[in-house]
Amino acid sequence: MRLPDNIHDKILNKIPEEVKLFMEAVEAQGHPVFLVGGSVRDLIMDRKPKDYDLAVGASQEALERLADRFRLYKLGQFGTYAKAFEDFDMEITAFRKRTEAGLVTGGDIYTDLACRDFTVNAMAFSENTGLVDPFGGFEDLYKKRIAAMYPEAMLAEDPIRALRAVRLSVELDAPIDKVLSEKMTAVSLNGHRVSGERLRDELFKILVCAKAADGIRNVIAYDLGASFLFHKLLKRMRGYDQQNPYHDKTLLEHSLTVLENVPARLTLRLAALFHDVGKPDVQTMDCVAHYYGHELASAELAQACLKELKCSSGLIREVSTLIEAYMFNPGEIGEKGMKRLLVKMGSFEALRDLIDLMKGDLIGTAYPERASSLVRLYEMTDRLEQAETVFSRKNLMINGNNLIALGIREGKEIGRWLDVLLGKVMDSELENEKDQLIGFVQACISAENQDKT
């Protein structure tokens, strides 16, 4: 396919000045240097890369000298160096080539691109040479096709690339090439030792895509990550009839509908994916199926899945809290109830996430029009935030030291008093003013002492 006449300037004009200056400085040292991989792909697509990868025609020893000269830091154990800028990172590696012994340093830009995974990632660019595209990556990008240069060898080297193919497919809204698809079916992650961290990184990128639901369907269809708990639970949900008049979809399709109808924030997307995963464990039947307490069972399973994927304790806590809290009747909750939810969620942002999750859940039922009832909750949340509503101990104008000075014993008793004061302030029985809070505690202590005498 003939490249557009303006492709050189289109790419060059979008490369950050810091990267251009670095490339010029490296070339001045006598080393050819190219922008490579996903950053070239993204610039062609008018997307802003999160990082810029450079391949340099230098031995590993020469690259180390360049790293010292330009104050680069070593990244991992594979001869990659990096430099962090305000809005992006820049990563630098030496040219590679494929040998019978595996990938080694050396060769040229063509051998380096031959070592990469997908054709759309096997393009390079420099100001002097222009776009280097020996494997037809531009045409595949233009025709929306995810293909690999050497599908079988690529997947054998690193089976996580099968999951990366799914991720690229939903990111770029491009179907997977038939040849690659066949090899992915034969060489999936099933039976391979793949770390939870690497699987997590690709899976999470899928979840924040616009077509995340299609990505999850492909993860299941290609049997990717089959040895992990999350995959086993998703397969269990596929085809699961909820046997309830409020639900007209299988458990998996309901969850994927929720996923598609919540904002693309990772915590919220994870909660959407797992919010009903525990239903099969708590099902009871009379005329229809019931799932009492399923939110607690789902939160527990979500925690187990995320721990297996080596997620942070903070992320696990945020996701499980959303799942535990989303089952409430929006028509019955008033300002007091919203304040209690605010305390549980810990921030206005998390409270809005909770309402977003419930909205997605209602859209995913047989009666999606019920989601309109949540407008009132969004408005109430806005009013509470504008009124600077106190919802945490740390927002109180009194602290543990003030209570100790009043004679309260350190430890659990301090926490109990702070919770009492928080409740009084939230119920508008006390103002959040230091003197008034101290006066209330003193009055309570005085009354307790009188009762004792």
C-alpha positions in Angstrom: 0.0 0.0 0.0 1.4 3.4 -1.0 2.0 5.7 2.0 0.3 9.1 2.1 2.6 11.9 1.0 2.1 13.8 4.3 2.9 10.9 6.6 6.4 12.1 7.3 5.4 15.5 8.6 2.3 14.1 10.3 4.4 12.0 12.5 7.4 14.4 12.9 5.2 17.3 14.0 3.6 15.2 16.9 6.8 13.9 18.4 7.6 15.9 21.6 10.5 18.2 21.4 12.3 16.4 24.2 12.3 13.2 22.2 13.4 14.9 19.0 16.3 16.6 20.8 17.4 13.3 22.3 17.3 11.6 18.9 19.3 14.4 17.4 21.9 14.1 20.2 22.2 10.3 19.8 22.6 10.7 16.0 25.3 13.3 16.6 27.2 10.5 18.5 27.2 8.4 15.4 24.3 6.1 16.3 21.2 5.7 14.1 18.0 6.0 16.2 14.4 5.3 15.4 11.0 5.8 17.1 9.5 2.4 17.1 6.4 0.3 18.0 3.2 1.5 19.6 4.3 5.1 19.7 4.6 5.2 15.9 1.2 3.4 15.6 -0.5 5.9 18.0 1.0 9.0 16.2 -0.3 7.7 12.9 -3.8 7.3 14.5 -3.7 10.8 16.1 -3.5 9.3 19.5 -1.1 10.6 22.2 1.3 7.9 23.2 1.8 7.2 26.9 5.5 6.5 26.2 7.9 6.8 23.4 10.1 3.7 22.5 13.4 4.3 20.7 15.7 1.7 19.1 19.3 2.6 18.8 22.0 1.2 16.5 24.5 0.6 19.3 26.1 -2.3 21.2 24.9 -2.8 24.7 28.2 -1.3 25.9 27.7 1.8 23.8 24.1 2.1 25.0 25.3 2.0 28.6 27.7 4.9 27.8 24.8 6.8 26.2 22.7 6.1 29.3 25.5 7.6 31.5 25.8 10.6 29.2 22.1 11.4 29.1 21.3 10.4 32.6 19.0 7.5 31.8 18.0 4.9 34.4 18.0 1.2 33.8 14.6 -0.4 33.4 14.4 -4.1 34.3 17.0 -6.7 33.3 16.7 -6.6 29.5 19.0 -3.8 28.6 16.3 -1.1 28.4 17.0 2.4 29.7 14.4 5.1 30.3 13.9 8.8 31.1 10.8 10.2 32.7 9.3 13.5 31.5 6.3 15.3 32.9 3.7 13.9 30.5 5.4 10.7 29.2 8.3 8.3 29.5 10.9 7.5 27.0 12.4 4.0 26.7 15.6 3.2 24.8 16.9 -0.2 23.7 19.6 -1.3 21.3 18.7 -2.9 17.9 17.9 -6.6 18.2 18.0 -9.6 15.9 16.7 -13.1 16.0 19.2 -16.0 16.1 18.9 -19.7 16.8 19.9 -18.9 20.4 17.1 -16.4 20.6 17.0 -12.6 20.5 20.3 -10.8 20.8 21.6 -7.3 20.5 22.8 -6.2 17.0 21.5 -6.0 13.5 19.6 -3.0 12.1 16.2 -1.4 12.2 14.8 -4.1 9.9 16.0 -7.0 12.1 14.8 -5.2 15.1 11.2 -4.7 13.7 11.2 -8.4 12.8 11.6 -9.2 16.5 8.3 -7.4 17.4 4.9 -8.9 17.8 2.2 -7.4 15.6 2.5 -5.7 12.2 0.9 -2.5 13.6 3.7 -2.4 16.2 6.5 -3.2 13.7 6.9 0.3 12.2 9.7 2.8 12.9 10.3 6.4 12.2 13.2 8.9 12.0 13.3 12.3 10.5 16.0 11.4 8.0 14.5 8.0 6.9 10.8 8.6 7.4 8.4 5.7 8.1 10.0 2.2 7.9 7.2 -0.4 7.4 8.6 -3.7 6.1 5.7 -5.8 7.3 2.7 -3.8 6.1 1.7 -2.4 9.5 0.3 0.8 8.0 -2.0 -1.1 5.7 -3.2 -3.4 8.5 -3.8 -0.3 10.6 -5.7 1.3 7.7 -7.7 -1.8 7.0 -8.3 -2.5 10.7 -6.6 -5.9 11.1 -4.5 -7.3 13.9 -1.9 -9.6 12.4 1.4 -11.0 13.4 4.6 -11.4 11.3 5.3 -14.9 12.7 2.2 -15.9 14.7 3.3 -19.3 15.9 6.8 -18.3 16.9 5.6 -15.0 18.5 3.1 -16.8 20.7 5.6 -19.6 21.6 8.1 -17.0 22.7 5.6 -15.2 24.9 2.0 -16.5 25.3 0.9 -13.3 26.9 0.9 -11.9 23.4 -2.4 -13.7 22.8 -4.0 -11.5 25.4 -2.3 -8.5 23.9 -3.8 -9.3 20.5 -7.3 -9.2 22.2 -6.4 -5.9 23.8 -5.2 -4.3 20.6 -8.3 -5.6 18.8 -10.6 -3.8 21.2 -8.4 -0.7 21.5 -8.1 -0.2 17.8 -11.6 -1.7 16.9 -9.9 -4.1 14.6 -10.7 -7.8 14.2 -7.9 -10.4 14.7 -6.5 -11.8 11.5 -7.7 -15.4 10.7 -4.2 -16.9 10.7 -3.3 -15.3 14.1 -6.7 -16.3 15.5 -6.1 -19.9 14.6 -2.7 -19.9 16.3 -4.2 -18.2 19.4 -6.7 -21.0 19.7 -3.9 -23.5 19.6 -1.4 -21.6 21.8 -3.5 -20.0 24.5 -2.5 -19.1 28.0 -4.0 -22.4 29.2 -1.2 -24.7 30.4 1.4 -22.0 30.3 2.9 -20.4 33.4 2.0 -16.7 33.0 2.5 -14.4 36.0 -0.5 -12.8 37.5 1.1 -9.3 37.2 1.6 -9.6 33.4 -1.9 -11.0 32.8 -3.3 -8.3 35.1 -1.7 -5.5 33.1 -3.2 -6.6 29.8 -6.5 -7.5 31.3 -6.8 -4.1 32.9 -6.0 -2.3 29.7 -8.9 -4.3 28.1 -11.3 -3.3 30.8 -10.9 0.5 30.2 -11.4 0.2 26.5 -14.7 1.4 24.8 -15.4 -2.2 23.7 -14.3 -3.9 26.9 -17.2 -6.3 26.8 -16.0 -7.7 23.4 -12.5 -8.0 24.9 -13.8 -10.1 27.8 -15.9 -12.3 25.4 -12.6 -12.9 23.4 -10.7 -13.7 26.6 -13.2 -16.4 27.3 -13.5 -17.6 23.7 -9.7 -18.0 23.4 -9.4 -19.6 26.9 -6.9 -17.0 28.0 -5.9 -17.1 31.6 -7.9 -20.4 32.1 -5.9 -21.4 35.2 -6.8 -18.2 37.0 -9.9 -17.8 39.2 -11.3 -14.8 37.3 -11.5 -16.9 34.1 -13.2 -19.8 35.8 -15.8 -17.5 37.3 -16.5 -15.8 34.1 -16.9 -19.1 32.3 -19.3 -20.1 35.1 -21.4 -17.0 34.4 -21.6 -17.7 30.7 -25.0 -19.2 29.9 -26.1 -19.0 33.5 -29.9 -18.4 33.5 -30.8 -16.0 36.3 -34.4 -17.3 36.3 -35.8 -14.0 37.6 -38.3 -11.7 35.8 -36.1 -8.7 36.4 -33.3 -10.3 34.3 -33.6 -11.0 30.6 -29.9 -11.8 30.1 -27.5 -14.5 31.2 -25.4 -13.6 34.2 -22.3 -12.9 32.0 -24.2 -10.8 29.4 -25.8 -8.8 32.2 -22.4 -8.1 33.8 -20.9 -7.2 30.4 -23.9 -4.8 29.8 -23.1 -3.2 33.2 -19.4 -3.0 32.1 -20.4 -1.1 29.0 -22.6 1.3 30.8 -20.3 2.6 33.5 -17.5 5.2 33.0 -14.1 3.8 31.9 -12.4 4.0 35.3 -10.6 0.8 36.3 -12.1 0.5 39.8 -15.6 0.9 38.5 -15.1 -1.4 35.6 -13.7 -4.1 37.9 -16.7 -3.7 40.2 -19.1 -4.0 37.2 -17.4 -7.2 36.0 -17.5 -8.9 39.4 -20.6 -7.4 41.0 -22.7 -10.5 40.5 -20.1 -13.1 40.3 -21.2 -14.8 43.5 -24.8 -15.3 42.5 -24.5 -19.0 41.7 -23.3 -19.7 45.2 -26.3 -18.1 47.0 -29.2 -19.0 44.7 -32.4 -20.1 46.3 -35.7 -21.0 44.5 -39.4 -20.6 45.0 -41.3 -19.6 41.9 -38.3 -17.6 40.8 -34.6 -17.5 41.7 -33.4 -15.3 44.6 -29.9 -14.2 45.4 -29.9 -12.9 49.0 -26.5 -11.7 50.1 -25.0 -12.1 46.7 -23.2 -8.8 47.0 -21.2 -10.1 49.9 -20.4 -13.3 48.2 -19.4 -11.4 45.0 -17.1 -9.0 46.9 -15.3 -12.0 48.5 -14.7 -13.6 45.2 -13.6 -10.4 43.6 -11.0 -10.0 46.4 -9.7 -13.5 45.7 -9.5 -12.8 42.0 -7.7 -9.5 42.5 -5.3 -11.0 45.0 -4.3 -13.7 42.6 -3.6 -11.0 40.0 -1.3 -9.3 42.6 -3.4 -6.1 42.8 -2.7 -3.5 45.5 -4.6 -3.7 48.8 -6.1 -0.3 48.1 -7.6 -1.3 44.7 -8.9 -4.5 46.2 -10.6 -2.6 49.0 -12.1 0.0 46.7 -13.6 -2.6 44.3 -15.0 -4.8 47.1 -16.5 -1.8 48.9 -18.3 -0.8 45.7 -19.7 -4.4 45.3 -20.7 -4.7 48.9 -22.6 -1.4 49.0 -24.4 -1.2 45.6 -27.5 -3.2 46.7 -29.8 -0.5 48.1 -33.2 0.8 47.1 -32.7 4.2 45.5 -36.4 5.1 45.9 -36.2 4.8 49.7 -33.0 6.5 50.5 -33.0 10.1 51.8 -30.3 12.5 52.8 -29.4 10.7 56.0 -29.0 7.5 54.1 -26.8 9.2 51.5 -24.6 10.5 54.3 -24.2 7.0 55.7 -23.2 5.8 52.2 -20.8 8.6 51.9 -19.1 7.5 55.2 -18.9 3.9 53.9 -17.5 4.9 50.5 -15.0 7.5 51.9 -15.2 10.2 49.2 -17.7 11.9 47.0 -15.9 10.4 43.9 -16.4 6.9 45.3 -20.1 7.7 46.1 -20.6 8.8 42.5 -18.9 5.6 41.4 -21.4 3.7 43.5 -24.4 5.4 41.9 -22.8 4.8 38.5 -22.5 1.1 39.3 -26.2 0.9 40.3 -27.1 2.8 37.1 -25.2 0.3 35.0 -26.8 -2.5 36.9 -30.3 -1.2 36.3 -29.6 -0.6 32.6 -28.5 -4.3 32.4 -31.9 -5.6 33.6 -35.2 -6.2 31.8 -36.4 -2.8 32.9 -33.6 -0.3 32.0 -35.9 2.7 32.4 -35.5 2.4 36.2 -32.1 3.9 35.9 -33.7 7.3 35.5 -34.6 7.2 39.2 -31.0 7.7 40.1 -30.9 11.4 38.9 -32.2 12.3 42.4 -29.1 10.6 44.0 -26.6 12.4 41.8 -28.3 15.7 42.6 -28.3 14.9 46.3 -24.6 14.0 46.2 -23.8 17.4 44.5 -25.7 19.2 47.3 -23.9 17.4 50.0 -20.5 18.2 48.4 -21.4 21.8 47.9 -22.4 22.0 51.6 -19.0 20.6 52.5 -20.7 17.7 54.4 -18.5 16.1 57.1 -18.3 12.4 56.5 -15.0 11.3 58.0 -13.3 11.5 61.5 -10.5 13.4 59.9 -13.0 16.2 58.8 -14.0 16.8 62.4 -12.7 20.0 64.2 -11.7 17.8 67.1 -9.1 15.0 67.2 -7.8 12.3 69.5 -5.5 14.7 71.4 -8.4 16.9 72.3 -10.3 13.9 73.7 -7.3 12.7 75.7 -7.0 16.2 77.2 -10.6 15.8 78.3 -9.7 12.5 80.1 -10.8 10.0 77.5 -8.6 6.9 77.6 -6.4 6.2 74.6 -7.3 3.3 72.3 -10.7 2.1 71.2 -12.5 4.7 73.4 -11.1 7.5 71.3 -12.4 5.9 68.1 -15.8 5.4 69.8 -16.1 9.0 70.7 -15.0 10.3 67.3 -17.7 8.1 65.7 -20.3 9.4 68.1 -19.4 13.0 67.2 -19.3 12.2 63.5 -22.8 10.8 63.7 -24.1 13.9 65.6 -22.6 16.2 63.1 -23.9 14.2 60.1 -27.4 14.2 61.6 -27.2 18.0 62.2 -27.5 17.6 65.9 -24.1 19.3 66.4 -22.2 21.9 64.4 -18.7 20.9 63.3 -17.2 23.5 65.7 -14.4 22.7 68.1 -16.0 24.4 71.2 -19.4 22.8 70.6 -17.9 19.3 70.1 -15.7 19.7 73.2 -18.8 21.0 75.2 -20.8 18.0 74.1 -18.1 15.5 75.3 -17.7 17.4 78.6 -21.5 17.3 79.2 -21.6 13.5 78.5 -18.6 12.9 80.8 -20.2 15.0 83.5 -23.6 13.1 83.1 -21.7 9.8 83.4 -19.9 10.9 86.5 -23.2 12.0 88.1 -24.8 8.6 87.3 -21.9 6.9 89.0 -22.5 8.9 92.2 
